[in-house]
Amino acid sequence: MSIDRASLLTGAAVREACRTDQFSGQTSGLAPGFAQANLVILREAEAAHFREFCAKNPKPCPVLEVTEAGNPCPRQSTPDADLRTDLPRYRVWESGELVEEPTSISHLWQDDLVAFLIGCSFTFEAEMIRAGLPVRHIELGVNVPMYRTNVPCESAGIFSGPLVVSMRPFLPADAIRAIQITGRFPAVHGEPVHLGFPDQLGITDLSQPDFGDPVPVHEGELPVFWACGVTPQTVLMEAKPEFAITHSPGCMFVTDWKDEQLATQ
Amino acid sequence: MSIDRASLLTGAAVREACRTDQFSGQTSGLAPGFAQANLVILREAEAAHFREFCAKNPKPCPVLEVTEAGNPCPRQSTPDADLRTDLPRYRVWESGELVEEPTSISHLWQDDLVAFLIGCSFTFEAEMIRAGLPVRHIELGVNVPMYRTNVPCESAGIFSGPLVVSMRPFLPADAIRAIQITGRFPAVHGEPVHLGFPDQLGITDLSQPDFGDPVPVHEGELPVFWACGVTPQTVLMEAKPEFAITHSPGCMFVTDWKDEQLATQ
């Protein structure tokens, strides 16, 4: 069964379509104005360390909400949601190995599972577009280029690894505006971590991203780098916890929060 | 007669020392935390055009207050001040020629004179220093380097000319922070107008500023450019109105407003 994407205009509509198996695709562009979130589910023991890791690295790992152990409802952001059914598709990991990619995780739910909702750059990209800034990868219809850096995250328990950044090229005046706009959204990575000199981050070739697709940086543009939500995902994969569930790439949880609610002003 | 600079801790103390001829020096570093302002005084006819020029070019010409014609008191910012006596030193201009540099302009005051107080970058530099950012020209004890650009201001009546910018070099992460900090202060030029590529502004040699002193831009640093309060002064000099009074360079009006009152958040 499938549903017209154009009818999925709210977080509730997307979640309902997921829950009733009418939708299992990517969420980019759905429910405009509603904040989307990355999902990480861990057992309580690892969750404690992961929570500490996020707290120590808020720019790549901005936690929007953490559920109580065993409760699949994110009560603050989306009180009527069930994280076991309300995403389009999940990935299930055992000791770092992908074992299943289901559209529901009800059959896997246990009383000691804790879910993390982590802010997503869709929110600030929507604000940049609203402000008239040209976002290169969106204009080209590709994924944002992402790079592992030589900047280590602060580690916590089994979780450690390098900061991963996303890159968007801008003319200088637009870069200044982009810094101001994204700085209003600390809950979704906030202002950039760097601009101008990729080699200062240990990035030697912008045309060879580690994740996503390359985009051109034109003469007179500055490459601008934001902390990226792929950081906690790569850290998670490298830590290889016995059991973990994440969203499937691009298949995010759509909250009831409006993007603008995540702004500090 | 002279007074210990260290005793001039408030706007009121500086103004009192000026008014009583105990102080006629530069105001940089005096009355920490109090906003200082550039002064431009014109006859009513030219003042109307100058007001329009400032309104059209708010980044280089952020007007803090305009007095009523004939009234030398800036009632909003500093109700007990007298702009005829409360600055350390003035410059008097006739048809673009400097004719006098007095410590009081009481003898020149007329009923058709209008005074403009224009925001000054001292305010945002104080905020940058408070945030721990290294401000190169202050560390070196020289004036900020300033450059005429190839960017024309919007003209109004007799007033037209290029945007003048000041330059402060920063490492990329500090440049991002500097953009965020100064963006909070639209009343004192706000966020930068450019960073990274001086040639995009028509600046061919950073070591040859048009005003102020050169400062080194080190490897791995970005030159960051802010709209500069010298813009309205150069425009004024080029317009050559029959009569004008300004502050003498570095001898600003110290208001009762605290720097923080000029922040938008």
HADDOCK unambig.tbl for C-alpha pairs under 7 A between the chains (distance, minus, plus):
assign (segid A and resid 172 and name CA) (segid B and resid 194 and name CA) 5.58 0.50 0.50
assign (segid A and resid 172 and name CA) (segid B and resid 195 and name CA) 5.74 0.50 0.50
assign (segid A and resid 172 and name CA) (segid B and resid 196 and name CA) 6.90 0.50 0.50
assign (segid A and resid 173 and name CA) (segid B and resid 193 and name CA) 6.15 0.50 0.50
assign (segid A and resid 173 and name CA) (segid B and resid 194 and name CA) 5.46 0.50 0.50
assign (segid A and resid 176 and name CA) (segid B and resid 179 and name CA) 6.89 0.50 0.50
assign (segid A and resid 179 and name CA) (segid B and resid 176 and name CA) 6.88 0.50 0.50
assign (segid A and resid 180 and name CA) (segid B and resid 180 and name CA) 6.19 0.50 0.50
assign (segid A and resid 193 and name CA) (segid B and resid 173 and name CA) 6.13 0.50 0.50
assign (segid A and resid 194 and name CA) (segid B and resid 172 and name CA) 5.58 0.50 0.50
assign (segid A and resid 194 and name CA) (segid B and resid 173 and name CA) 5.46 0.50 0.50
assign (segid A and resid 195 and name CA) (segid B and resid 172 and name CA) 5.74 0.50 0.50
assign (segid A and resid 196 and name CA) (segid B and resid 172 and name CA) 6.92 0.50 0.50
